[in-house]
């Protein structure tokens, strides 16, 4: 059995990075908190929680991936910015009711559903940091 966490993080970054935008500007996707000063809008692929569902014939995992959307806004709190980015993410990961493999040579990765979402808001002087946290449930099969 192989550890699939890094493969999932990499697959998510490859699927999303360069394909998200807001007001005509790219919204970058990071695998960890960015070291340098991030832009006003960005996404972090956060926690990856794996639960083995192995059988005698296969190594299968049920995996929850946390996607953290950050938006910084001056003198306003507008959840629609995070909602817009969230909508793009969901459209890329789960475009139809039929599931697609976004995996690599070691794993089949199927983004099954958004199991939850929530907002976190943090006033910071004259700015508001509005975050939206998505949890995406995945079925992962080792090849």
Secondary structure, DSSP 8 states (H G I E B T S, - for coil): ----HHHHHHHHHHHHTTS-EETTEE-EEESS--SS---SEEEEEEEEEEEE---SS--EEEEEEEEEEEEEEES---HHHHHHHHHHHHHHH--SSS--B---SSEEEEEEEEEEEEEEEEEETTEEEEEEEEEEEEEEEE-
